[in-house]
Amino acid sequence: MENLLLNVSRRNFLKAGIGLTIAVMLPGCAKSPSDNTAAVSDAGTLFEPNAFVSIGADNTVTVVAKHLEMGQGTYTGLATLVAEELDADWAQVKVVSAPADAKRYNNLSWGPYQGTGGSSAIANSFEQMREAGAAARVMLVQAAATAWNVPANEIKVASGVLSHSNGKQATFGEMAVAAATLEVPKNVVLKDPKDFKLIGQHVARKDSLAKTNGTAIFTQDIQLDNMLVAVVAHPPKFGATVKSVDDQATKAIKGVVDVVQIPTGVAVLANSYWIAKKGRDALKVEWDETNAYQASSDQIIADYKKLVVKPGVVARKDGDAIGRLSSAKAVMTQEYVFPFLAHAAMEPMNCVIQLKDGVCEVWNGNQLHSVDQFGLSKVFDLKPEQIKINTLYAGGSFGRRGNPQSDYILETAYIVKAMKTDKPVKLVWSREDDMHAWQYRPIYVHQLRATLDGKGMPNAWHHTIVGQSIAKGTAFEGVMVKGGVDATSVEGAQNLPYDIPNMQVDLHTTNDSVKIPIQWWRSVGSTHTGYATEVFIDQLARTAKQDPVEYRLALLTKQPKHAGVLRLAAEKAGAMPKLSGVKQGRGVAVHESFSTPVAQIVDISIDADNNLKVNRVVCAVDCGIVVNPDVIRAQMEGSIGYALTAALSGEITLKEGVVQQNNFDGYPILRIADMPKIEVYIVPSANKPTGVGEPGVPPLAPALANAIFAATGKHINQLPIGNQLST
């Protein structure tokens, strides 16, 4: 087994004379600053063989999670991996967040960077965290063997207890001091999957209790001595700047401490959020819109439609699709339009920063530690290691907290810098601030063209995509943009799994004409490519008068995982129940994102008043070895609800540069009563785990659109569906 434990423990750092304090946040800890640091303290830690696991005097096994817990179950998954190899009792395991330290806690999928994203948490940590637990187990066993004068291979470990047939036994805590004197093994043997006791089983989530009883600590819960709360007046149009500010009425409000101008607007600081908001509302700001973005969504789409019919940068080319299409007698063509989308996480953006004694300390639900450290170091002229990040729970993200520009975090920093204070400052965005944040899934326009052979199968396929580049101009450009092609713009289209002999994918990147800040959104490029390809393939199947499932299977003979989830979903869906008095339809889609194929079958009904009801979604997923089946099901269910919101009503629109949506009244979120019955089936697998947090999103919208066509004959070419059924 390759040694993935390249990160040494804090104790070895201290032995080398390098002082390092681990600042992490314990779920359920008190809300004072003294309790927000040193969750893994040397006083309580008896044994710390590596950077990911320690054992305390009270027999507690503490797992250090390098990935953000934002509702996706990361804490539970990572702890399961350690506990499995350690043979710990699940009740003795607790989880804390890792500090910002990429040398020890880098994302193995991202090289030298620390962060959470791309559905990579379990996938990149699967062996590393197991090795951490296995190494600790080997040392505890050796310590017991030495103490009891018996061979190590005679020691048994179960539920956190070491024992020998001679009757001797000890807990981890009782053997921890002796284990700490031993050398850490460089190579360990991991369990055979047939011996797993926790991996693959439903174990209780490590964050559920704290989130249920209210003791979980989110950024909004942080209360520090002398802390100020900041609310910012942002310009109504992107690119506008402050021309003048009249803050007389604001400063007259009791509790308002200061008003400062920053690059992103005007900040009001006060003793509480509501006072700060009241102060912001009293500001009189004149905005200079000389360089502001002035276009409307309709204009952007119209410009994109002019580009989509022209040749773009080639992202994939197999055979001669263009030649085949130009000489074909019959060419099927469809165009698809996708709007801006907000992330709409339940916890709007917020952050706490204190600059004191040459150290910048941060409290927030941090998703990109390395990026944020670098950005903050530039603002404060510090070294990245002088940026201390306390990672808290995050109330959702869907990609929003992984901002390449560290937008709201740097906004907090600029406020602290302008204040020239060592008091902590908490930035709080309202829902309206969040909705107007100019960090959206971009608008895209697609055109697909295809011809069919004598058997009705596609023999030429040309797919053109127009949209902004998410990665261009960020720290990720060097990795994600190759030959003028942003991988996030074409993923799901460039790697289309269907066996089509002549295929070409083109891309038009529009960053030079549209300068709206945009960001990845849950499942990134597959949010639009999955829809365009799966709705179009359904059209080809109907044109060929073939069953949509069988048609896909005929094109997936070289893709056993895709075919497997498709067959499983179709088998479990069975026959669609017949309902009276309504139109009914069934749709299917299969799509791979983050190395995980997911198939979904959607059953709908439409009443006489054209009211759409999604009755049932059957979902099949192949994500490799299952760490926790309940977490996987929850991720698929959450993804389906999230995707259904976007498909039905998700849309951010601009009118002359002004965002038209303000809150959940204009950007409605799916209600519980509208949630369909969902069945999730997991394909058994011995392969390494792949992504789970995002792959459930892409198939839902196309399966829904295909069901609508089956029920009504109406082709949905533009999202959201909205009231299109009544027109």
C-alpha positions in Angstrom: 0.0 0.0 0.0 1.4 3.4 -1.0 1.9 5.5 2.0 -0.5 8.5 1.8 0.3 9.7 5.3 2.9 12.2 4.2 1.5 14.8 6.7 3.4 14.5 10.0 1.7 15.1 13.3 1.7 18.2 15.4 3.8 16.5 18.0 6.6 15.9 15.5 6.4 19.5 14.4 6.9 20.5 18.0 9.8 18.1 18.4 11.4 19.8 15.5 11.0 23.2 17.2 8.2 24.4 15.0 5.4 25.8 17.1 2.0 25.0 15.6 -1.4 25.5 17.2 -4.3 23.6 15.7 -7.3 25.9 15.6 -10.5 24.0 14.9 -14.1 24.1 15.9 -15.8 21.4 17.9 -19.5 20.7 17.1 -21.4 21.8 20.2 -18.7 23.9 21.8 -19.4 27.1 23.6 -19.4 30.3 21.6 -16.7 32.2 23.4 -13.3 32.8 21.7 -11.4 30.7 24.2 -13.4 27.6 23.2 -13.0 28.1 19.5 -9.3 27.2 19.5 -7.1 24.2 20.2 -9.9 21.6 20.0 -7.2 18.9 19.9 -5.1 20.0 22.9 -1.8 18.5 24.0 -3.2 18.4 27.6 -5.9 15.9 26.6 -4.1 14.1 23.9 -2.1 11.0 24.8 -1.5 9.6 21.4 -1.3 11.4 18.0 0.4 9.2 15.4 -0.5 11.4 12.4 -2.3 14.5 11.4 -5.7 12.8 11.2 -6.3 10.9 14.4 -5.6 11.3 18.1 -6.6 9.5 21.3 -7.3 11.3 24.5 -7.0 10.5 28.2 -10.8 10.0 28.2 -10.5 7.3 25.5 -12.0 9.6 22.9 -10.8 9.0 19.3 -10.7 12.4 17.6 -10.7 12.4 13.8 -9.5 15.6 12.1 -11.5 16.2 8.9 -9.7 18.1 6.2 -13.0 18.7 4.3 -15.8 21.1 5.1 -19.0 19.8 6.5 -21.7 21.7 4.7 -24.5 19.1 5.0 -23.1 16.5 2.7 -22.0 14.0 5.4 -18.2 14.5 5.1 -17.6 14.3 8.9 -19.4 11.0 9.1 -17.7 9.6 6.0 -14.2 10.5 7.0 -14.6 9.3 10.6 -16.0 6.0 9.3 -12.8 5.4 7.3 -10.6 6.0 10.3 -12.8 4.0 12.8 -13.0 1.1 10.4 -9.3 0.5 10.3 -8.8 1.4 13.9 -11.6 -0.9 15.0 -12.9 1.9 17.2 -16.3 2.0 18.8 -18.4 4.4 16.8 -19.6 6.1 20.1 -16.1 7.0 21.1 -15.3 8.8 17.8 -15.7 12.6 17.5 -14.8 14.9 14.6 -13.1 18.3 14.4 -12.2 20.5 11.4 -8.6 20.7 10.3 -6.8 24.0 10.4 -5.7 25.7 7.2 -2.5 23.9 6.5 -2.1 22.6 3.0 1.2 20.8 3.8 -0.8 18.4 6.0 -4.3 18.6 4.8 -4.2 19.1 1.1 -6.9 17.7 -1.2 -5.1 14.8 -2.9 -7.2 15.5 -6.0 -5.9 19.1 -6.2 -2.2 18.7 -5.6 -0.8 21.2 -3.1 -4.2 22.9 -2.3 -6.5 22.4 0.7 -10.2 22.6 0.1 -13.5 20.9 -0.5 -15.2 20.6 -3.9 -15.8 18.5 -7.0 -17.4 15.8 -4.9 -13.9 14.7 -4.0 -13.9 14.4 -0.2 -14.4 10.7 0.2 -12.9 9.9 -3.2 -9.5 11.5 -2.4 -9.5 10.5 1.3 -10.6 6.9 1.1 -7.1 5.3 1.5 -5.5 8.2 3.3 -7.9 8.2 6.2 -8.0 4.4 6.4 -4.2 4.4 6.6 -4.4 6.9 9.4 -6.6 4.6 11.4 -4.6 1.5 10.5 -1.3 3.1 11.6 -2.8 4.0 15.0 -4.1 0.5 15.4 -0.7 -1.1 14.7 0.9 1.1 17.3 -1.8 0.3 19.9 -1.5 -3.4 19.3 2.3 -3.3 19.5 2.1 -1.4 22.8 -0.3 -3.9 24.2 1.9 -6.8 23.0 4.9 -5.3 24.7 3.1 -4.6 27.9 1.6 -8.1 28.1 4.6 -9.9 26.7 2.6 -11.7 24.0 3.0 -11.7 20.2 1.3 -8.8 18.5 -0.6 -11.1 16.1 -2.4 -12.6 19.1 -3.9 -9.3 20.1 -7.5 -8.7 19.1 -9.2 -5.3 18.7 -12.9 -4.8 18.7 -15.1 -1.8 19.5 -12.2 0.2 20.9 -10.9 -2.6 23.2 -7.6 -4.5 22.9 -7.7 -8.0 24.3 -5.7 -11.3 24.6 -6.8 -14.8 25.2 -4.9 -14.7 28.6 -7.7 -12.4 29.8 -5.9 -9.1 29.7 -7.6 -6.2 28.0 -7.3 -2.4 27.7 -9.0 0.5 26.1 -7.3 2.7 23.6 -6.9 5.4 26.2 -5.2 3.1 28.6 -2.7 2.0 26.0 -2.2 5.4 24.4 0.8 6.6 26.4 2.8 3.5 25.6 1.8 3.6 21.9 2.9 7.2 21.7 6.5 6.1 22.3 6.6 3.8 19.2 7.7 4.7 15.7 4.9 5.3 13.3 4.8 2.5 10.7 5.6 3.6 7.2 3.4 1.0 5.5 0.3 -0.6 6.8 -2.0 -3.4 5.5 -5.6 -2.2 5.1 -8.6 -4.5 5.7 -10.0 -6.7 3.0 -13.5 -5.2 2.2 -15.1 -8.5 3.3 -13.9 -7.7 6.8 -15.5 -4.2 6.9 -17.7 -3.7 10.0 -18.5 0.1 9.5 -17.9 0.8 5.9 -21.0 -0.1 3.9 -23.2 0.1 7.0 -25.6 2.8 8.2 -24.0 4.5 11.1 -25.4 7.6 12.8 -24.1 10.9 11.4 -21.7 12.7 13.6 -23.3 16.1 12.9 -26.9 15.3 13.4 -27.3 15.6 17.1 -25.6 19.0 17.3 -27.6 20.3 14.4 -30.8 19.0 16.0 -30.3 20.3 19.5 -29.0 23.7 18.3 -25.4 23.3 19.6 -23.8 23.2 16.2 -21.7 26.3 15.6 -22.2 28.2 12.3 -20.7 31.5 11.5 -23.8 33.4 12.6 -23.4 31.8 16.1 -19.9 33.3 16.7 -20.0 36.0 19.4 -16.6 37.4 20.3 -15.6 40.1 22.8 -16.0 43.6 21.3 -17.1 42.2 18.0 -18.6 44.5 15.4 -21.2 43.5 12.8 -20.9 44.8 9.3 -23.5 45.2 6.6 -22.5 46.4 3.1 -24.4 48.6 0.6 -23.5 47.0 -2.8 -24.0 48.8 -6.1 -27.2 47.9 -8.0 -25.3 47.0 -11.1 -22.1 45.1 -11.5 -19.1 47.4 -12.2 -20.7 50.5 -10.6 -18.6 52.3 -8.0 -19.3 54.8 -5.2 -19.6 58.4 -6.4 -20.6 60.0 -3.1 -21.9 58.9 0.3 -24.1 60.8 2.7 -23.8 58.9 6.0 -25.1 61.6 8.3 -28.4 59.8 9.1 -26.6 56.5 9.5 -24.1 57.8 12.0 -27.0 59.4 14.0 -28.4 55.9 14.8 -27.5 54.7 18.2 -25.2 51.7 18.0 -23.7 52.5 14.7 -19.9 52.6 15.2 -18.5 53.6 11.8 -19.1 53.8 8.0 -16.2 52.9 5.7 -15.9 52.7 2.0 -14.4 49.5 0.5 -13.8 48.3 -3.0 -17.2 46.5 -3.1 -19.3 49.3 -1.7 -20.0 51.0 1.6 -19.9 49.1 5.0 -21.8 50.1 8.1 -20.4 48.7 11.3 -22.5 48.5 14.5 -23.0 46.6 17.7 -25.6 44.2 16.1 -26.8 43.1 12.8 -30.2 44.9 12.9 -28.6 48.2 13.9 -26.1 47.8 11.0 -28.8 47.0 8.6 -30.9 49.9 9.8 -27.8 52.1 9.3 -27.2 50.8 5.8 -30.8 51.5 4.9 -30.3 55.1 6.0 -27.3 55.6 3.7 -27.6 57.9 0.7 -25.2 56.5 -1.8 -24.8 57.9 -5.3 -23.4 55.3 -7.7 -21.2 55.9 -10.7 -22.5 53.6 -13.4 -20.1 54.7 -16.2 -18.4 51.3 -16.4 -21.4 49.3 -15.0 -22.8 46.3 -16.9 -26.0 47.4 -18.5 -27.3 44.4 -20.5 -30.4 42.4 -19.9 -30.7 38.6 -19.9 -32.6 38.6 -23.2 -29.8 40.5 -24.9 -27.2 38.1 -23.6 -29.2 35.1 -24.9 -29.7 36.8 -28.2 -26.0 37.4 -28.6 -25.2 33.8 -27.7 -27.7 32.5 -30.3 -25.8 34.4 -32.9 -22.6 32.6 -31.8 -24.0 29.1 -31.4 -24.5 28.7 -35.2 -20.8 29.5 -35.9 -17.7 27.2 -35.5 -16.1 27.3 -32.1 -12.9 26.0 -30.5 -13.0 22.2 -30.9 -13.1 20.4 -27.6 -13.6 16.9 -29.0 -13.5 15.5 -32.5 -14.1 11.9 -33.5 -14.5 11.1 -37.2 -16.0 13.8 -39.5 -19.3 15.0 -37.9 -19.3 18.2 -39.9 -18.8 16.5 -43.2 -21.5 13.9 -42.5 -24.0 16.6 -41.4 -23.3 18.8 -44.5 -24.1 15.9 -46.9 -27.0 14.4 -45.0 -30.6 14.6 -46.4 -32.1 14.9 -42.9 -30.5 16.7 -40.0 -32.2 17.1 -36.6 -31.4 20.3 -34.8 -32.3 21.6 -31.4 -31.3 24.6 -29.4 -31.3 24.9 -25.6 -31.1 27.9 -23.4 -30.1 27.9 -19.7 -30.4 31.0 -17.4 -28.3 32.4 -14.6 -28.8 30.4 -11.4 -28.3 31.4 -7.8 -26.9 28.9 -5.3 -29.5 29.9 -2.7 -27.8 28.1 0.2 -29.9 28.3 3.3 -27.2 30.2 5.2 -26.3 33.4 3.3 -22.6 34.3 3.1 -20.9 35.5 6.3 -17.5 35.6 7.9 -15.7 36.8 11.0 -12.2 38.2 10.9 -9.9 39.6 13.6 -6.5 41.1 12.8 -4.4 41.2 15.9 -0.7 41.0 16.8 0.3 40.2 13.2 -2.2 37.3 12.9 -5.4 37.2 10.9 -7.9 34.9 12.4 -10.9 33.8 10.5 -14.1 32.0 11.5 -16.4 30.7 8.8 -17.6 27.7 6.9 -14.5 27.6 4.8 -14.5 25.6 1.5 -11.2 26.7 -0.1 -8.7 27.2 2.6 -5.6 27.7 0.4 -7.3 30.2 -1.9 -8.7 32.2 1.0 -5.4 32.2 2.8 -3.6 33.5 -0.2 -6.2 36.2 -0.8 -6.2 37.4 2.8 -2.4 37.4 2.9 -2.4 39.9 0.0 -4.9 42.2 1.6 -3.1 42.3 5.0 0.5 41.9 3.6 1.0 38.8 5.7 2.4 35.3 4.9 -0.3 32.7 4.3 0.8 30.8 7.4 -0.2 33.9 9.4 -3.8 33.4 8.3 -5.5 31.2 10.9 -8.8 29.7 9.7 -11.3 28.2 12.1 -13.6 26.1 9.9 -17.2 25.9 11.2 -20.2 24.1 9.9 -21.7 25.7 6.7 -25.4 25.8 6.1 -25.1 24.6 2.5 -22.9 25.8 -0.3 -23.6 24.1 -3.6 -20.3 25.6 -4.7 -20.9 29.1 -3.5 -18.5 29.1 -0.6 -15.8 27.8 -2.9 -15.4 31.1 -4.5 -12.1 31.4 -6.6 -12.0 35.2 -5.8 -12.8 34.7 -2.0 -15.3 37.5 -2.6 -17.2 37.8 0.7 -14.2 36.8 2.7 -12.0 39.5 1.2 -14.9 41.9 1.6 -14.7 41.3 5.4 -10.9 41.8 5.2 -11.2 45.1 3.5 -13.7 46.3 6.1 -11.2 45.3 8.9 -8.4 47.0 7.0 -10.4 50.2 6.5 -11.5 50.2 10.2 -7.8 50.0 11.4 -9.1 48.0 14.4 -8.1 44.8 16.2 -11.7 44.2 17.1 -13.3 41.2 15.4 -15.7 42.0 12.6 -18.6 39.8 11.5 -19.8 40.4 8.0 -23.4 39.4 7.5 -25.2 39.2 4.1 -29.0 39.2 4.0 -30.8 36.9 1.6 -31.2 39.9 -0.7 -27.5 40.6 -0.6 -26.8 36.9 -1.4 -29.3 36.9 -4.3 -27.7 40.1 -5.8 -24.1 38.8 -5.3 -23.2 38.5 -8.9 -21.9 34.9 -8.4 -24.2 32.8 -10.6 -24.1 29.7 -12.7 -23.6 31.3 -16.1 -26.1 31.6 -18.9 -25.5 29.0 -21.6 -26.9 28.4 -25.1 -26.4 25.0 -26.8 -27.1 23.8 -30.3 -27.1 20.1 -31.2 -27.3 18.6 -34.6 -27.4 14.9 -35.6 -28.2 12.4 -38.4 -29.4 8.8 -38.1 -28.2 5.7 -39.9 -30.5 3.1 -41.5 -31.1 1.5 -38.1 -32.1 4.8 -36.5 -28.9 5.2 -34.6 -26.9 8.5 -34.6 -23.9 8.4 -37.0 -23.0 12.1 -36.7 -23.4 14.4 -33.7 -22.3 18.1 -33.5 -22.7 19.9 -30.2 -21.9 23.7 -29.9 -21.8 25.4 -26.5 -21.8 29.2 -25.8 -21.1 30.6 -22.3 -18.6 32.2 -19.9 -15.6 30.5 -18.5 -15.8 29.9 -14.8 -12.1 29.1 -14.5 -10.5 31.8 -16.6 -8.8 34.5 -14.6 -8.8 32.4 -11.4 -6.1 30.3 -9.7 -7.7 27.2 -11.4 -7.2 28.5 -15.0 -3.8 26.7 -15.5 -5.4 23.3 -14.7 -8.9 23.7 -16.1 -8.4 25.7 -19.3 -6.5 23.9 -22.0 -6.2 25.1 -25.6 -8.9 27.7 -25.0 -11.4 25.2 -23.7 -12.6 25.5 -20.1 -13.2 21.9 -18.9 -16.1 23.1 -16.8 -17.9 24.4 -19.8 -17.8 21.2 -21.8 -17.8 18.4 -19.2 -20.7 16.0 -19.8 -20.6 16.9 -23.5 -16.9 16.3 -24.2 -17.0 12.9 -22.5 -20.4 11.9 -23.8 -20.5 8.1 -23.3 -22.6 7.2 -26.3 -20.9 5.2 -29.1 -21.3 7.6 -32.0 -18.7 7.3 -34.8 -18.7 10.9 -35.9 -18.8 13.4 -33.0 -17.6 17.0 -32.5 -18.0 19.4 -29.6 -17.3 23.1 -30.0 -17.1 25.9 -27.5 -17.5 29.6 -27.7 -16.2 31.3 -24.5 -17.7 34.7 -24.0 -15.7 36.3 -21.1 -14.6 39.2 -23.3 -18.2 40.3 -24.0 -19.9 39.4 -20.7 -18.0 40.4 -17.6 -20.4 39.2 -14.9 -18.7 37.3 -12.1 -19.8 33.7 -12.3 -19.1 30.6 -10.3 -19.5 26.8 -10.3 -22.9 25.6 -9.2 -23.7 22.1 -8.0 -22.5 19.7 -10.7 -20.9 22.6 -12.7 -20.9 22.0 -16.5 -23.2 19.0 -16.2 -26.0 21.3 -15.0 -26.5 22.2 -18.7 -24.7 19.6 -20.8 -26.6 16.8 -19.1 -29.9 18.4 -20.0 -29.0 19.2 -23.6 -27.5 15.8 -24.4 -30.2 13.7 -22.7 -33.2 15.6 -24.0 -31.7 15.5 -27.5 -30.9 11.7 -27.4 -34.5 11.2 -26.4 -35.6 13.1 -29.5 -33.4 10.8 -31.6 -34.9 7.7 -29.9 -38.5 9.0 -30.7 -37.6 9.8 -34.3 -36.2 6.2 -34.6 -39.4 5.0 -32.9 -37.4 3.1 -30.3 -37.8 2.7 -26.6 -35.7 5.5 -24.9 -34.1 3.0 -22.4 -33.3 0.4 -25.0 -32.0 3.1 -27.4 -29.6 4.3 -24.9 -28.5 0.8 -23.9 -27.7 0.1 -27.6 -25.3 3.1 -27.5 -23.7 2.2 -24.2 -22.3 -1.3 -25.0 -18.8 0.0 -24.1 -19.9 1.7 -20.9 -21.0 -1.0 -18.4 -21.4 1.4 -15.5 -23.8 3.7 -17.4 -25.7 0.7 -18.7 -25.8 -0.8 -15.2 -27.4 2.2 -13.6 -29.8 2.6 -16.5 -30.9 -1.1 -16.3 -31.3 -0.9 -12.5 -33.4 2.2 -12.6 -35.6 0.8 -15.3 -36.0 -2.5 -13.5 -37.0 -0.8 -10.2 -39.3 1.7 -11.9 -41.5 -1.1 -13.3 -44.7 -0.1 -15.0 -46.0 3.4 -14.5 -49.2 3.3 -12.4 -52.3 4.6 -14.3 -54.0 7.6 -12.9 -57.4 8.9 -14.0 -58.3 12.4 -15.1 -54.7 13.5 -15.9 -52.1 13.3 -18.6 -49.2 11.1 -17.6 -45.6 10.8 -18.8 -42.4 9.0 -18.0 -38.9 10.3 -18.8 -35.4 8.9 -18.4 -31.9 10.3 -18.3 -28.5 8.9 -17.5 -25.4 11.1 -16.9 -21.9 10.8 -15.4 -20.4 13.6 -13.4 -17.4 13.3 -11.0 -16.8 9.8 -12.2 -20.3 8.6 -11.0 -23.0 7.6 -13.4 -26.5 8.2 -12.3 -29.8 7.2 -14.0 -33.1 8.6 -13.1 -36.7 7.8 -14.2 -39.3 10.4 -13.6 -43.1 9.9 -13.6 -45.3 12.9 -13.9 -49.0 13.9 -14.2 -50.6 17.0 -15.6 -54.1 17.9 -14.8 -56.7 19.8 -16.8 -55.4 23.1 -15.6 -51.9 22.3 -16.8 -50.6 21.8 -13.2 -47.6 19.7 -13.3 -46.9 17.1 -10.5 -43.8 15.1 -10.2 -45.0 11.9 -8.6 -42.0 9.7 -8.4 -38.3 9.6 -9.2 -36.4 6.3 -9.3 -32.6 6.9 -9.0 -29.8 4.4 -9.5 -26.2 5.3 -8.8 -22.8 3.6 -9.1 -20.3 5.3 -6.9 -17.9 2.6 -6.1 -17.5 1.2 -2.5 -20.3 2.5 -0.3 -19.0 4.1 2.8 -22.4 5.0 4.3 -25.6 4.0 2.2 -27.8 6.4 4.2 -25.5 9.4 3.3 -25.5 8.4 -0.4 -29.3 8.2 -0.4 -29.6 11.5 1.3 -27.3 13.1 -1.2 -29.3 11.7 -4.1 -32.6 12.8 -2.5 -31.2 16.3 -1.8 -29.7 16.6 -5.3 -33.1 15.7 -6.8 -34.9 18.3 -4.8 -32.3 20.9 -5.6 -32.4 20.1 -9.3 -36.2 20.1 -9.3 -36.2 23.6 -7.9 -33.9 24.8 -10.7 -35.8 22.9 -13.4 -39.2 24.3 -12.4 -38.4 27.9 -11.3 -34.7 28.6 -10.9 -33.8 31.7 -12.8 -31.8 34.9 -12.2 -32.7 37.6 -14.7 -31.1 40.9 -15.5 -33.0 44.0 -16.7 -30.6 46.7 -17.9 -28.0 45.3 -15.6 -30.2 45.0 -12.5 -30.9 41.7 -10.9 -34.7 41.2 -10.7 -34.9 38.6 -8.0 -34.5 39.6 -4.3 -35.5 36.7 -2.1 -37.3 33.3 -2.2 -40.5 35.0 -3.4 -38.8 35.7 -6.7 -36.6 32.7 -6.6 -38.9 30.1 -5.2 -37.5 27.0 -3.5 -39.2 23.6 -3.7 -41.7 23.1 -0.9 -42.1 19.8 1.0 -45.5 19.3 -0.5 -44.0 19.3 -4.0 -41.3 16.9 -3.3 -41.9 13.6 -5.2 -41.5 10.1 -3.9 -37.9 9.2 -4.3 -36.4 5.7 -4.5 -32.6 5.4 -4.5 -30.8 2.2 -5.5 -27.0 1.8 -5.2 -25.1 -0.5 -7.5 -22.9 -2.9 -5.5 -19.2 -2.3 -6.3 -15.7 -3.1 -5.3 -14.2 -0.1 -7.0 -12.8 2.9 -5.1 -15.4 5.5 -4.1 -16.3 8.2 -6.6 -18.2 11.5 -6.1 -21.6 11.6 -4.5 -22.5 15.2 -3.6 -23.2 16.4 -7.1 -23.9 13.6 -9.6 -27.6 13.3 -8.6 -28.4 16.7 -10.0 -27.8 16.5 -13.8 -30.3 13.7 -14.8 -33.3 15.1 -13.1 -34.2 18.0 -15.4 -33.8 16.1 -18.7 -35.7 13.1 -17.3 -38.5 15.6 -16.3 -38.4 17.3 -19.7 -38.6 13.9 -21.4 -41.6 13.0 -19.2 -43.3 16.2 -20.2 -42.8 15.4 -23.9 -44.2 11.9 -23.4 -47.3 13.4 -21.7 -47.9 16.4 -23.9 -45.7 16.3 -27.0 -44.1 19.7 -25.9 -40.4 20.0 -26.3 -38.8 22.1 -23.4 -36.0 24.0 -25.0 -35.5 26.6 -22.3 -35.2 26.4 -18.5 -36.9 26.9 -16.2 -40.1 25.2 -17.2 -42.2 27.8 -15.3 -45.5 28.3 -17.0 -44.5 26.8 -20.4 -47.1 24.1 -20.1 -49.9 26.6 -20.2 -48.6 28.4 -23.3 
